[in-house]
């Protein structure tokens, strides 16, 4: 076997191929072992960092879900309060309450109990229920608003005040005139010539003319089937198609047409039929 001589200082070492192979093997094993140790350390560090990073994310997600569940519970409580207010208003305006309808929907607002098991499904179900409930209450508010607006318009169009100051000299219904009975379709209020005559509700002027027995008269269409007529005027202050408001002066008392003295003939017609005017004057009002 061939040998090689190596001088290290004063020492002389003789090696052969077996020594070289053995030394190389030891070096390779040591290198691989060190490399594997370093790899394991780096891998472990990365894994540990990812673990803590993911743990923090999970904690943040859990906290967000808990807050979301709490907010849903708060929103359901607030929605319950709105439903109560809405029901009170619906009762005032003559509408049915929501309680039975909400029960039929099956979308009440039960409190979400926190649990990591199935919480996502619970949140999804609760959010869907909250959306349905909110939509339903929103529709109720729309209905209530529409009802209030319509009622307001009806009230605004309903005759409700005295058309003039004065004394009632002839009421609605059958009366004696010159020894004969006749049906009086309105109410007579007497006062001086020139006494202001007022519109008893908002509306549109549909008639301004000399109507024979009624003399100079004005008619107002208030909508919703209501019309009022004002006769025996001395002069008018309105023209056809003019919009007027309640308590607006439309003319002045006179004695035109068939009249024995200055007075106002006032009629209220509902869907074309004459109705007692006193039924359309606010109780407690005073005549003069």
Secondary structure, 3 states (H helix, E strand, C coil): CCEEEEEECCEEEEEEHHHHHHHHHHHHHHHHHHHHHHHHHHHHHHHHHHHHHHHHHHHHHHHHHHHHHHHHHHHHHHHHHHHHHHHHHHHHCCCCCCHHHHHHHCCCCCCCCCCCCCHHHHHHHHHHHHHHHHHHHHHHHHHHHHHHHHHHHHHHHCCCCCCCCCEEEECCEEEEECCEEEEECCEEEECCCCCEEECCCCEEEEEEEECHHHCEEEEEEEECCEEEEEEEEEEECCCCCCEECCCCEEEEEECCCCCCCCEEEEEEEECCEEECHHHHCCCCCCCC
